[in-house]
Amino acid sequence: MAGKRKSRRNFGRVRKLPSGRFQARYPGPDGVLRPADRTFATSTDADRWLAKKRIEIEDGRWLDPLEGQTTVRDWAARWLAAVSPQLKHKTQASYRSLINPALGDRELSSLRPITVTEWVAGMRTKGLSASRIRQAYRVLSQIMRSAVDNDMIQQTPCRGVKLPRMPQTEPHILTPLEASRIVRSAAQPHDLLIALLAYAGLRVGEAFALRRTDIDVAGGFVLVDENLAEANGTLVFDTPKSHQKRLLRVGPALAKRLGKYIEQLPDGDDALLFTTPAGKPLRYNQWRKVYFDPAVSAAGLTDVTPHDLRASHGTWVADRYGVMTAAHRLGHSNASVTTRHYARPVAGRDDQVAEAADAWLTGSDTDDGSAEAVSD
C-alpha cells in the first residue's frame, strides 16, 4: 500500500537544524524571506506558527521585525525632532534630558511592562522626585505610543505601571495686606516686579520677560506675550505657558508707578523692565535669593514663594469675581486648572456662608426683597 503523502506547504518553509530543532521562514508582504524569532521542537509547531503569521499578514497586522530592533534612543531622537516645532524650548530641553540612558540602548520590541516598572523603581532608588519620575514616564509613554502608531511595535510597554504619588502641597495663600508688606519691603525696582506677581497674577518668567512696549500706562494694561525660562543653564525667551498670551488690566496706582519707572529705562521699545545691575536678564534662583526672600523676611513672613503670590491673586479674584475671571488673569485656557492649582477657599468664608444660609432659611435676608419666612 502506498505511503501517506505529506501535504504540501503553501506558505513559508520549514527546515530541520543540526540541533534537531526546526526553523520556520516566511515571506513578508515585500516578498523578503524572514526567519521566525525562535526555533521549534517539531515541524508541526513550526507549521502552526507559519499559519498564524500568514493570518497576521493577511489581516494587515504584520509588523516588520527589523523596525522593532530600533533602539529607544534612536526612535526617541526621531520622535523629538518631529514634535519639537510644537514644543517650547524649555520643554524640548527637558524631554532630551529625560531620555534615560538605562533604556536608550534597548530595542523597542524588547521592552515589556516589567522593564518599565523596573526603570521607574530604579529612578525612585536614585532619589528622583515623584514629579521628575512621572514626567520621565509621560515622555517615554509618548515615545512608545508613537512607535505603536508608526507600526514599529504592536503595543506599548507603558501600561499597568504604578507611579509614585505626587505629594499634596498647598500654596501659601496670603492676604492682600501681607502681599503689600512684601512689596513695600522689597528693593526698587523689584518691588514693582513683586507687585505684578501679587496684583496681576503673572508668572515669574512672564514678569522677567516684560518689555517697555508691553506696558500701556495710559490705558492701565500689561501685555503678557513672552516668558523667560532657563533650560539647561541657558536663558530662553518663548511664549507664555500653553502659549496663552493675554492683556491684563492693572490698577491706576500700579500703572502710574510703572509709568514713572519706564521713563528711567534705556531707549528702545524692547528694553526689559527688570534686569540685573549689569543689564542682563534675570535668573530665578539668583533673583529670589537676592531680592525676593529678603523682602519676605523683612515683611515678617516665612515660607512664601513667588508662586504663592500668583496663587494668592487667583484666590482673591476667584473669591470675589468668579473662577472664569481668575482663569483669564492667570492665563488658563481651562478654568479647572485654576480651581485645581490656584484658587483656594478664603479664611472665614464658610462662617459667612453659614450666616447667610441661616438668613435664607429664616427669611431675614432681604437683599432681593423676595425672601419669605420658613415656618418651624
C-alpha positions as CSV (number, residue, x, y, z in Angstrom):
1,M,0.0,0.0,0.0
2,A,1.3,3.4,-1.0
3,G,2.5,5.5,2.0
4,K,0.7,8.6,3.2
5,R,1.8,11.7,1.2
6,K,2.7,14.7,3.1
7,S,0.5,17.8,2.5
8,R,2.4,20.4,0.5
9,R,3.2,23.5,2.5
10,N,1.8,26.5,0.6
11,F,3.2,29.3,2.8
12,G,6.7,29.6,4.2
13,R,9.4,27.0,4.6
14,V,10.5,24.7,7.5
15,R,13.9,23.0,7.8
16,K,15.5,20.8,10.4
17,L,18.6,22.3,12.0
18,P,21.6,20.2,13.1
19,S,20.4,20.7,16.7
20,G,17.3,18.7,15.9
21,R,15.0,21.7,16.2
22,F,13.1,23.2,13.4
23,Q,13.4,26.7,11.8
24,A,10.5,28.4,10.1
25,R,10.9,31.1,7.4
26,Y,8.1,33.1,5.8
27,P,7.8,35.8,3.1
28,G,6.7,39.2,4.3
29,P,4.4,41.5,2.3
30,D,7.5,42.7,0.5
31,G,8.5,39.2,-0.6
32,V,11.6,39.0,1.6
33,L,12.0,35.7,3.3
34,R,12.4,36.2,7.1
35,P,13.1,33.7,9.9
36,A,10.9,33.2,12.8
37,D,12.0,34.8,16.1
38,R,12.5,31.3,17.6
39,T,13.0,27.7,16.7
40,F,10.5,24.9,17.3
41,A,10.7,21.4,18.8
42,T,8.6,19.8,16.0
43,S,7.8,20.6,12.4
44,T,4.1,20.7,13.4
45,D,4.8,23.5,15.8
46,A,6.6,25.4,13.1
47,D,3.7,24.9,10.7
48,R,1.3,26.2,13.3
49,W,3.5,29.3,13.8
50,L,3.5,29.9,10.0
51,A,-0.2,29.6,9.8
52,K,-0.6,32.3,12.5
53,K,1.9,34.5,10.7
54,R,0.1,34.2,7.4
55,I,-3.2,35.2,9.0
56,E,-1.4,38.2,10.6
57,I,-0.1,39.3,7.2
58,E,-3.5,38.8,5.5
59,D,-5.3,40.8,8.3
60,G,-2.8,43.7,7.9
61,R,-1.4,43.2,11.5
62,W,2.1,42.2,10.4
63,L,5.0,44.4,11.6
64,D,8.4,44.3,10.2
65,P,10.6,42.8,13.0
66,L,13.5,45.0,11.8
67,E,11.6,48.1,12.9
68,G,11.3,46.7,16.4
69,Q,15.0,46.4,16.6
70,T,15.4,50.2,16.5
71,T,16.8,51.4,19.8
72,V,14.8,53.6,22.2
73,R,17.4,56.3,21.9
74,D,17.2,56.4,18.1
75,W,13.4,56.4,18.0
76,A,13.2,58.9,20.8
77,A,15.5,61.3,18.8
78,R,13.4,60.9,15.7
79,W,10.2,61.4,17.6
80,L,11.6,64.5,19.4
81,A,12.7,66.0,16.1
82,A,9.2,65.6,14.7
83,V,7.4,67.1,17.7
84,S,9.9,69.8,18.5
85,P,8.2,72.6,16.4
86,Q,5.1,72.3,18.7
87,L,7.1,72.4,21.9
88,K,8.5,75.3,23.9
89,H,12.3,75.5,24.1
90,K,12.3,74.6,27.8
91,T,10.1,71.6,27.2
92,Q,12.4,70.4,24.4
93,A,15.4,70.6,26.7
94,S,13.5,68.8,29.5
95,Y,12.5,66.0,27.1
96,R,16.0,65.4,25.9
97,S,17.3,65.1,29.5
98,L,14.6,62.6,30.3
99,I,15.6,60.1,27.5
100,N,17.2,57.8,30.1
101,P,20.4,56.0,29.2
102,A,19.2,53.0,31.1
103,L,16.7,52.3,28.4
104,G,18.3,54.1,25.5
105,D,20.2,51.1,24.2
106,R,17.3,48.7,24.4
107,E,15.4,47.7,21.3
108,L,11.8,48.9,21.1
109,S,10.5,45.4,20.8
110,S,12.4,44.2,23.8
111,L,10.6,46.4,26.3
112,R,7.8,45.0,28.5
113,P,5.7,46.5,31.3
114,I,8.1,44.9,33.8
115,T,11.0,46.6,32.1
116,V,9.4,50.0,32.5
117,T,8.3,49.1,36.1
118,E,12.0,48.3,36.9
119,W,13.1,51.6,35.3
120,V,10.7,53.5,37.4
121,A,11.8,51.7,40.5
122,G,15.4,52.5,39.6
123,M,14.6,56.2,39.5
124,R,13.0,56.0,42.9
125,T,16.1,54.3,44.3
126,K,18.3,57.1,42.9
127,G,16.2,59.6,44.9
128,L,14.5,61.3,42.0
129,S,11.3,63.2,42.9
130,A,7.9,61.9,42.2
131,S,7.4,64.8,39.8
132,R,10.5,64.0,37.8
133,I,9.7,60.3,37.6
134,R,6.2,61.0,36.4
135,Q,7.4,63.4,33.8
136,A,10.0,60.9,32.6
137,Y,7.3,58.2,32.4
138,R,5.0,60.5,30.4
139,V,7.8,61.2,27.9
140,L,8.5,57.5,27.5
141,S,4.8,56.8,27.1
142,Q,4.6,59.3,24.3
143,I,7.6,57.9,22.6
144,M,6.3,54.3,22.8
145,R,2.8,55.3,21.7
146,S,4.3,56.9,18.6
147,A,6.2,53.7,17.9
148,V,2.9,51.8,18.0
149,D,1.2,54.4,15.8
150,N,4.1,54.0,13.3
151,D,3.9,50.2,13.2
152,M,7.3,49.8,15.0
153,I,5.8,47.6,17.7
154,Q,2.4,46.1,18.3
155,Q,1.7,47.6,21.7
156,T,3.2,50.0,24.2
157,P,5.0,48.6,27.2
158,C,3.9,51.7,29.2
159,R,0.8,50.0,30.7
160,G,-0.1,49.0,34.1
161,V,2.9,50.7,35.6
162,K,2.4,52.1,39.1
163,L,3.9,55.6,39.5
164,P,4.8,57.4,42.7
165,R,2.2,59.7,44.1
166,M,2.7,63.4,44.0
167,P,3.0,64.9,47.4
168,Q,0.0,67.0,48.3
169,T,1.3,70.6,48.8
170,E,-0.9,73.6,49.3
171,P,0.2,77.1,48.3
172,H,0.6,79.6,51.0
173,I,-2.3,82.0,50.4
174,L,-1.5,85.4,51.6
175,T,-3.9,88.2,52.4
176,P,-3.7,91.3,50.1
177,L,-2.2,93.2,53.1
178,E,0.5,90.6,53.6
179,A,1.4,90.8,49.9
180,S,1.5,94.5,50.2
181,R,4.0,94.3,53.1
182,I,6.3,92.2,50.9
183,V,6.1,94.8,48.1
184,R,6.9,97.6,50.5
185,S,9.8,95.7,51.9
186,A,11.4,94.9,48.5
187,A,14.3,96.9,47.0
188,Q,13.4,99.0,44.0
189,P,12.5,98.3,41.2
190,H,11.9,94.7,42.3
191,D,9.0,96.0,44.4
192,L,7.2,96.6,41.1
193,L,8.1,93.1,39.9
194,I,6.7,91.6,43.0
195,A,3.6,93.8,42.8
196,L,3.0,92.4,39.3
197,L,3.1,88.8,40.7
198,A,0.7,89.6,43.5
199,Y,-1.7,92.1,41.9
200,A,-1.7,91.0,38.3
201,G,-1.1,87.2,38.8
202,L,1.9,87.0,36.4
203,R,4.2,84.0,36.4
204,V,7.8,84.9,37.4
205,G,9.1,84.1,33.9
206,E,6.4,86.4,32.4
207,A,7.4,89.3,34.7
208,F,11.1,88.7,33.9
209,A,10.2,89.0,30.1
210,L,8.2,92.2,30.3
211,R,9.5,95.0,28.0
212,R,8.7,98.7,27.7
213,T,6.4,98.0,24.7
214,D,4.3,95.7,26.9
215,I,3.1,98.4,29.2
216,D,0.2,100.8,28.3
217,V,0.4,103.3,31.1
218,A,-2.5,105.5,29.9
219,G,-4.8,102.5,29.5
220,G,-3.5,100.7,32.5
221,F,-2.8,97.5,30.5
222,V,0.0,95.0,30.6
223,L,0.5,92.7,27.6
224,V,1.8,89.3,28.6
225,D,3.2,87.7,25.4
226,E,6.6,86.4,26.5
227,N,8.1,84.1,29.1
228,L,11.8,83.9,30.2
229,A,12.8,80.4,31.1
230,E,16.0,78.6,31.9
231,A,16.7,75.4,30.0
232,N,19.9,73.5,31.0
233,G,21.5,76.7,32.2
234,T,20.6,78.7,29.1
235,L,18.0,81.6,29.3
236,V,15.4,81.3,26.5
237,F,12.6,83.8,25.6
238,D,9.5,82.0,24.5
239,T,5.7,82.3,24.5
240,P,3.8,82.1,27.9
241,K,2.9,78.6,29.2
242,S,0.3,76.9,27.0
243,H,1.0,79.7,24.5
244,Q,-1.7,81.8,26.3
245,K,-1.0,85.4,25.5
246,R,-3.2,87.9,27.4
247,L,-3.9,91.5,28.0
248,L,-4.3,92.4,31.7
249,R,-5.7,95.5,33.4
250,V,-3.8,96.8,36.4
251,G,-4.8,99.3,39.0
252,P,-4.2,103.0,38.4
253,A,-1.7,103.3,41.2
254,L,0.4,100.4,39.9
255,A,0.1,101.7,36.3
256,K,1.3,105.1,37.4
257,R,4.3,103.6,39.3
258,L,5.2,101.6,36.2
259,G,5.0,104.7,34.0
260,K,7.5,106.6,36.2
261,Y,9.8,103.7,36.3
262,I,9.7,103.2,32.5
263,E,10.9,106.7,32.0
264,Q,14.2,105.7,33.6
265,L,14.8,102.7,31.3
266,P,17.2,102.7,28.4
267,D,15.9,103.7,25.0
268,G,14.1,101.2,22.8
269,D,10.7,99.5,22.9
270,D,12.3,96.1,23.5
271,A,14.1,97.2,26.7
272,L,13.5,94.7,29.5
273,L,11.7,96.2,32.5
274,F,13.7,94.2,35.1
275,T,17.3,93.2,34.7
276,T,20.4,92.5,36.8
277,P,22.6,95.6,37.7
278,A,24.7,94.7,34.6
279,G,21.6,94.9,32.4
280,K,21.3,91.1,31.9
281,P,18.0,89.1,32.0
282,L,17.2,87.8,35.5
283,R,17.7,84.3,36.6
284,Y,15.1,82.9,39.0
285,N,17.3,81.4,41.7
286,Q,19.6,84.4,42.0
287,W,16.7,86.9,41.9
288,R,14.9,85.0,44.6
289,K,18.0,84.8,46.9
290,V,19.0,88.4,46.4
291,Y,15.6,90.2,46.2
292,F,12.6,88.2,47.0
293,D,13.4,86.1,50.0
294,P,14.9,89.2,51.9
295,A,11.7,91.1,51.2
296,V,9.6,88.2,52.6
297,S,11.7,88.2,55.8
298,A,11.6,92.0,56.1
299,A,7.8,91.7,55.9
300,G,7.8,89.4,58.9
301,L,6.6,86.4,56.8
302,T,8.0,82.9,56.2
303,D,7.6,80.1,53.7
304,V,6.4,82.3,50.9
305,T,7.5,81.6,47.3
306,P,7.0,83.8,44.3
307,H,4.5,81.3,43.0
308,D,2.4,81.8,46.2
309,L,1.8,85.4,45.2
310,R,0.3,84.2,41.9
311,A,-1.8,81.6,43.7
312,S,-3.0,84.2,46.2
313,H,-4.0,86.5,43.3
314,G,-6.0,83.7,41.8
315,T,-7.7,83.0,45.1
316,W,-8.6,86.7,45.7
317,V,-10.0,87.1,42.2
318,A,-12.0,83.8,42.2
319,D,-13.5,84.6,45.6
320,R,-14.8,88.0,44.6
321,Y,-15.2,87.9,40.8
322,G,-15.5,84.2,39.9
323,V,-13.3,81.4,38.6
324,M,-13.6,82.4,35.0
325,T,-12.2,85.9,35.7
326,A,-9.4,84.4,37.7
327,A,-8.6,81.9,34.9
328,H,-8.4,84.8,32.4
329,R,-6.0,86.7,34.5
330,L,-3.8,83.7,35.2
331,G,-3.7,82.7,31.6
332,H,-5.5,79.4,31.9
333,S,-7.5,78.2,28.9
334,N,-9.4,75.8,31.2
335,A,-10.9,77.1,34.5
336,S,-10.5,73.6,36.0
337,V,-6.7,74.3,36.1
338,T,-7.4,77.5,38.2
339,T,-9.6,75.7,40.7
340,R,-7.3,72.7,41.0
341,H,-4.0,74.5,41.4
342,Y,-4.6,78.1,42.4
343,A,-8.0,79.2,43.8
344,R,-8.4,78.2,47.5
345,P,-11.1,78.9,50.0
346,V,-10.7,82.2,51.8
347,A,-10.5,82.0,55.5
348,G,-13.7,82.9,57.2
349,R,-15.9,82.5,54.1
350,D,-17.5,79.3,55.4
351,D,-18.7,81.1,58.5
352,Q,-20.1,83.9,56.3
353,V,-21.9,81.3,54.1
354,A,-23.4,79.7,57.2
355,E,-24.7,83.0,58.4
356,A,-26.2,83.8,55.0
357,A,-27.8,80.4,54.8
358,D,-29.4,80.9,58.2
359,A,-30.7,84.2,56.9
360,W,-32.1,82.5,53.8
361,L,-33.8,79.9,56.0
362,T,-35.5,82.4,58.3
363,G,-36.3,84.9,55.6
364,S,-34.3,87.7,57.2
365,D,-32.2,88.1,54.1
366,T,-33.8,91.0,52.2
367,D,-31.2,91.6,49.6
368,D,-33.6,90.9,46.8
369,G,-36.7,91.7,48.8
370,S,-38.2,88.3,47.9
371,A,-37.3,86.1,50.9
372,E,-40.2,84.6,52.9
373,A,-40.0,83.2,56.5
374,V,-40.0,79.5,56.8
375,S,-42.2,78.1,59.5
376,D,-40.8,75.7,62.1
